Amino acid sequence: METRVATVGIIVENMESVEPLNNVLHEYGKYIIGRMGIPYRQHSINVICIAVDAPQDIISAMSGKIGRLDGVTAKTAYSNVVFENE
């Protein structure tokens, strides 16, 4: 199975979407390398960065589910290196 490392940048503007977002992240938890979340209280938003190692279709599916949440924006940056995992 081929995997790639990617980062998903997430901006949460609607606090009601935090729980659904966490549910999506839990669903894809086995692919997540690390997560950093920064609450930006001055502007009432959260900035989150997720590092993942997964097949490209899994990364796209996760990012798509996140981006369809109300008040949540997600952008993905892929590495150019492809890994062969068993």
VENQUIFEN-V520187 format. One record per pair of residues at least 6 apart in sequence whose C-alpha atoms are under 8 Angstrom apart, sorted by the first residue. I is the first residue (numbers start at 0). J is the second residue. If there is no record, write none. Layout:
i & j
I & J
I & J
This chain:
i & j
0 & 54
0 & 83
0 & 84
0 & 85
1 & 53
1 & 54
1 & 81
1 & 82
1 & 83
1 & 84
2 & 52
2 & 53
2 & 54
2 & 55
2 & 81
2 & 82
2 & 83
2 & 84
3 & 51
3 & 52
3 & 53
3 & 54
3 & 55
3 & 77
3 & 78
3 & 79
3 & 80
3 & 81
3 & 82
4 & 50
4 & 51
4 & 52
4 & 53
4 & 77
4 & 78
4 & 80
4 & 81
5 & 50
5 & 51
5 & 52
5 & 58
5 & 75
5 & 76
5 & 77
5 & 78
6 & 48
6 & 49
6 & 50
6 & 51
6 & 75
6 & 76
6 & 77
7 & 48
7 & 49
7 & 50
7 & 51
7 & 62
7 & 73
7 & 74
7 & 75
7 & 76
8 & 46
8 & 47
8 & 48
8 & 49
8 & 73
8 & 74
8 & 75
9 & 46
9 & 47
9 & 48
9 & 49
9 & 71
9 & 72
9 & 73
9 & 74
10 & 44
10 & 45
10 & 46
10 & 47
10 & 71
10 & 72
10 & 73
11 & 17
11 & 44
11 & 45
11 & 46
11 & 47
11 & 70
11 & 71
11 & 72
12 & 43
12 & 44
12 & 45
12 & 70
12 & 71
13 & 44
13 & 69
13 & 70
13 & 71
14 & 44
16 & 68
16 & 69
16 & 70
16 & 71
19 & 68
20 & 65
20 & 68
23 & 61
23 & 64
23 & 65
24 & 61
27 & 61
30 & 51
30 & 52
30 & 53
31 & 49
31 & 50
31 & 51
31 & 52
32 & 49
32 & 50
32 & 51
32 & 52
33 & 49
33 & 50
33 & 51
34 & 47
34 & 48
34 & 49
34 & 50
35 & 47
35 & 48
35 & 49
36 & 45
36 & 46
36 & 47
36 & 48
37 & 45
37 & 46
37 & 47
38 & 44
38 & 45
38 & 46
39 & 45
39 & 46
51 & 58
62 & 73
62 & 74
62 & 75
63 & 73
65 & 71
65 & 72
65 & 73
66 & 72
66 & 73
